[in-house]
């Protein structure tokens, strides 16, 4: 792909298409960064879910209602944090 672009530039034809392509490439790079961040977020959420599931599996019998409520609240707050970070936080970890 890069070789083809170089050859076309050497020929000196359709520079407008070249401009469009470079602009598109820049946009793609931005999208890639966003996608990476989204992938990391998804991985974190999955890990959290797995952890909670493990905990639940381990301690269902011993756990009291108060403990369950605490864990539920913590999950809710974590989800709120995640949503806030995704919507308006940016890269603030």
N, C-alpha and C positions, 0 to 999 in steps of 0.2 A: 504493500500500500504506500509506504513512504517513498519507495523507489519510483512508483508511478507518478506521485505528486511532483517529485524532483524533475522527472523527465518532462512533464507538462510545463513546469515553470521554465525549463530551459528552452522549450519550443516557443514560449511567449504567447500562448493562446489562452483565451478565456480566463483572464485575471479575476474577473468578477466572481466566477465560480470558486476560484481559489480563496478569495476573501470570505465568501460565504462559508466555505468549508472550515477555514481557520476559526471563524466565529463560532461555528457549530462545535468544533473541537473544544473551544474554551468552555462553552456551555456544558459539554459532556463532562469536562473535568470537574466543574462545580457540582454537577449531579452525582458524580462519583463520590465526592467528599460527603455529600448529604447521605448517599446510600451507605457509605461506610459507617457514618454516625448512627443511621437507623439500624444497620445490622448489629452494631455494638449494643444499642439499646435493646434490641430483640433478644440478643444473647444474654444480656443481664437479666431481663425479665424471665427468660426461660430458666436461668440458673436459680433465681429467687423462687420460682414456682417449684422447681425440683427440691430445693432445700426445704420449703414448707411442707411439701408432700412427704419427704423423708421424716421430718420432725413429727408430722401428724401420724405417720405409720408407726413411729417408734413409741410415742407417748399417749396414744389414744386412751388407754385404760387409766393411767395415773392422772391424766390431766383433768383439772377441775373446770367448772364453768367459767370461773373468773379468768383462768389462764387462757381459755379459748377466746374469751372476749378481748383480752389484752392482745392476743396474736391477731385477731380480726382487725382491731383498731390499728395496729402497727402496719398491717398489710394495706389498709385503706390510706393511711398517711403516706406510705411509700408510693402507692399508685398516684396519689395526688401530686407528690413531688415529681414523679416521672412525667405526668401530663404537663405540669408547669414547665419542666425543663424542655420538653418537646415543643411546646407552643411558643413560649416567649423567652426562654432562658438563654438559648444559644449554646456555646461550648463550655458553660460553667459547670464543672463537676464538683 
